[in-house]
Amino acid sequence: MKLNSTIDQIKKGGRIVYNDGRPGHSGVLATVLAVDKKGMTVQFDDRADTTRIGFSDRQWMDFIEVAD
């Protein structure tokens, strides 16, 4: 599901998927650990460290969708 209103669609405990088309960057799933009005902290399934993603960071947000 393409994001329309991030604060309403992304919830703690929810799942997102990142896909920018590059090898290794397609269909990468993550669990949302925390959400605030400026962004979210996620744990990608294929990484050991958490990642902070700002809702205004287009290099991330243009390629994130809510996982079904």
N, C-alpha and C positions, 0 to 999 in steps of 0.2 A: 504494500500500500504506500503510495507516494505521500510524503509529508505535506500537510497543508498548514496546520497550526501545531508546532512542535510541543509546546507546553501542554496541550490537550491530548496529543497522541502518544507521547513518550512518557511512560510511567515506570517507577521503580519496580524491578522484577520483570519488566517486559523484555522482549527480544527485538533486536534490530538486525538489519543485514546491510553490509557495505559492499558496493559493487562499482568500481570505476573502470572496469574493462581490462585492466592489466592482469597478466598472469599472477596468480597468488593474491589478487585483490578482487576476486569475483565471488560473490555469494558467501562472504565471510560473516559469520554470525557472532553476535555479542549479547550479553545480558546487561541490562541497565542496572547499575548499583545505586545511583543517586541522581536526582534531578532537582535543579533549582531554576529560577527565572532566566539565568544566563547560559545554562548548559547542562551537560550530564557527564557522569563518570561511568564508563563501561568496562566490561571485561570481555575482550574478544576470546573466542574459543581456542584460537591458535597462538595466544600470547600469554606470557607469564605475568606481565605487568598490566595494571589498569591504564586506561586512557581517558583524559579529560577532553571533551569536545564542546566547544562553544557553539551555541545556536547561530551565532553570526559568522562562524567560520565556514565560508562557502566551499573551501577545498575539501572539507569533510561532509557538510550537510547536503551538498548537491548530489551526493552519491549514497545517502542513507535512506532506507525505507523501513517501515515497521514490518517485522517478520510475521507471517501468518501463523 
